[in-house]
Amino acid sequence: MIVEPIIELRNIGKEYEDGFVALKDVNLEIESGKIYSLLGPSGSGKTTILQIIGGFSKPTTGSVLFEGKDIRSVDASKRQINTVFQNYGIFPHLDVYDNIAFGLVVRKLPKAEIDAAVKDALKMVRLEGFSDRDPAELSGGQRQRVAIARAIVTKPKVLLLDEPLSALDKRLRKDMQYELRELQKRLGITFIFVTHDQEEALAMSDEIFVLNDGQVLQSGTPVDIYDEPINHFVAEFIGDSNIVPGKMIADYQVEFVNRLFECADAGMRPNERVEVVLRPEDLDITTVEQGKIVVKVETQLFLGDHYEILGVDVDDNEWLIHSTNPTEEGKEVGLFFEPEDIHVMRFGESEEDFDARLEGYEEDDE
Ligand SMILES: Nc1ncnc2c1ncn2[C@@H]1O[C@H](COP(=O)(O)OP(=O)(O)OP(=O)(O)O)[C@@H](O)[C@H]1O
């Protein structure tokens, strides 16, 4: 079944007045009813994309489609898209009720209708009983919920959230991640949120767009992006990783650290230079004899639920290992991993070519 996207950005470019190019040929499709995140380092263009979708900034090139229609000339207030801003934008002189009712009062809706909608929104964000509070009397998490209630009260089809959890402490952030996911499911509307926190993007999203330098480098489910990063930047930005240079000898055979390994990757030129990724949690510590790579343990940190171990091989490559069992600093140990734990990346491969190649050899398997 082909699902029509609710929002589509086609070939979006954005050049600011001072000549700075913030977005270069951004293409993305958003389906109805899912949570998406725009993930990337500071300055990568996340907020610019959100502003273009929300109608607060015009793209220099390309088109913005909402349910198939170009909305570039539609005013922000007329779009069925609302934004929860980073600073929440709550009016300090209005109580919770009036803050949430604001958008409906402006639209001059009947009082009874406003009342019902505000009560409904308060219930959705679990703030029943908070109507009369002043914003100053709310915690950070409650203030954020007021901002969300105000954004959903007009029943938009899409909610844009700019770093919605960045002002909260770590504990509350985790709670709110669960809450936001639940809320999105209850409402059934599309959420697009901006974050530079990769853990948050992995935990919350149905799909992630990874951005760098005004471009979408990769899009996909959290699992796809974690397991199959397209390039060095994505592999490093999402999760911890060991990345070493290698050579693809033939399909399913890769050479790195001067040894030949069986792997699960194919579709490259023989002897092509590649980069090899091994995630720290996929490396098991074993004896020197049984290890595929031998390292000397340099440091070991206990992080509560695992040990973070740094080992160095004979060629001076550093290997980060996550292990539930401790080892000893200074000791030589073996590292064991399975062929499918190895992920091979080509230099400069486009997302289309990467997807096509992956599909090619996944079909081979069947
Ligand atoms: N009005 C403007 N004029 C010129 N350059 C701008 C303007 N607004 C943003 N930029 C630049 O565009 C780039 C992208 O900015 P944007 O705010 O979209 O990034 P971001 O990924 O959201 O970053 P952050 O995580 O720091 O908020 C940045 O280099 C920024 O300095």
The ligand as an SDF file (V2000), in Angstrom:
LIG
                    3D

 31 33  0  0  0  0  0  0  0  0999 V2000
   18.6000   34.6640   10.1070 N   0  0  0  0  0  0  0  0  0  0  0  0
   19.7500   34.0610    9.8140 C   0  0  0  0  0  0  0  0  0  0  0  0
   20.6810   34.6690    9.0590 N   0  0  0  0  0  0  0  0  0  0  0  0
   21.8520   34.0490    8.7370 C   0  0  0  0  0  0  0  0  0  0  0  0
   22.1760   32.7960    9.1230 N   0  0  0  0  0  0  0  0  0  0  0  0
   21.2820   32.1490    9.8810 C   0  0  0  0  0  0  0  0  0  0  0  0
   20.0280   32.7320   10.2710 C   0  0  0  0  0  0  0  0  0  0  0  0
   19.3550   31.8270   11.0200 N   0  0  0  0  0  0  0  0  0  0  0  0
   20.1460   30.7460   11.1020 C   0  0  0  0  0  0  0  0  0  0  0  0
   21.3010   30.9270   10.4240 N   0  0  0  0  0  0  0  0  0  0  0  0
   22.4100   29.9690   10.2620 C   0  0  0  0  0  0  0  0  0  0  0  0
   21.9300   28.8180    9.5970 O   0  0  0  0  0  0  0  0  0  0  0  0
   22.5350   27.6350   10.1140 C   0  0  0  0  0  0  0  0  0  0  0  0
   21.4580   26.6560   10.5320 C   0  0  0  0  0  0  0  0  0  0  0  0
   20.7550   27.1840   11.6370 O   0  0  0  0  0  0  0  0  0  0  0  0
   19.6510   26.3540   12.4130 P   0  0  0  0  0  0  0  0  0  0  0  0
   19.1370   27.2100   13.5070 O   0  0  0  0  0  0  0  0  0  0  0  0
   18.6690   25.8210   11.4260 O   0  0  0  0  0  0  0  0  0  0  0  0
   20.5250   25.1460   12.9750 O   0  0  0  0  0  0  0  0  0  0  0  0
   20.1600   24.0680   14.0730 P   0  0  0  0  0  0  0  0  0  0  0  0
   20.5810   22.7630   13.4930 O   0  0  0  0  0  0  0  0  0  0  0  0
   18.7380   24.1980   14.4770 O   0  0  0  0  0  0  0  0  0  0  0  0
   21.1470   24.4660   15.2440 O   0  0  0  0  0  0  0  0  0  0  0  0
   20.9170   24.4950   16.8560 P   0  0  0  0  0  0  0  0  0  0  0  0
   20.8940   23.0720   17.2840 O   0  0  0  0  0  0  0  0  0  0  0  0
   22.1440   25.2200   17.3260 O   0  0  0  0  0  0  0  0  0  0  0  0
   19.6440   25.2240   17.1090 O   0  0  0  0  0  0  0  0  0  0  0  0
   23.4240   28.0920   11.2640 C   0  0  0  0  0  0  0  0  0  0  0  0
   24.7640   28.1500   10.8160 O   0  0  0  0  0  0  0  0  0  0  0  0
   22.9160   29.4870   11.5950 C   0  0  0  0  0  0  0  0  0  0  0  0
   23.9540   30.3100   12.0850 O   0  0  0  0  0  0  0  0  0  0  0  0
  1  2  1  0
  2  3  1  0
  2  7  2  0
  3  4  2  0
  4  5  1  0
  5  6  2  0
  6  7  1  0
  6 10  1  0
  7  8  1  0
  8  9  2  0
  9 10  1  0
 10 11  1  0
 11 12  1  0
 11 30  1  0
 12 13  1  0
 13 14  1  0
 13 28  1  0
 14 15  1  0
 15 16  1  0
 16 17  2  0
 16 18  1  0
 16 19  1  0
 19 20  1  0
 20 21  2  0
 20 22  1  0
 20 23  1  0
 23 24  1  0
 24 25  2  0
 24 26  1  0
 24 27  1  0
 28 29  1  0
 28 30  1  0
 30 31  1  0
M  END
$$$$
